[in-house]
Amino acid sequence: MNPSALEARIELLESELREARARLSSPFLTRKEAAVFLHCSVAMVDDLLGRGIIPKHRLASMVLIRRDEAEAAVTTESCPANLRPAA
């Protein structure tokens, strides 16, 4: 790989790393990120949102979930047992 291509690749990777760090520092998750965070499917997240177990927040047409609210919701009795942490 020539030096200019290597520099371009490094810049791209640094940019991607900055974006990833910004996403991790955000208190909000997308539905897909919440599914990964909760170790379940997006359909299960949608079900939890629909039943009001996890509160949803809207930004234009995007549904966002607060990380702390998702974590708190899975510890409640109204949450499906397979998502609750082991006692």
Secondary structure, 3 states (H helix, E strand, C coil): CCHHHHHHHHHHHHHHHHHHHHHHHCCEECHHHHHHHHCCCHHHHHHHHHCCCCCCEEECCEEEEEHHHHHHHCCCCCCCHHHCCCC
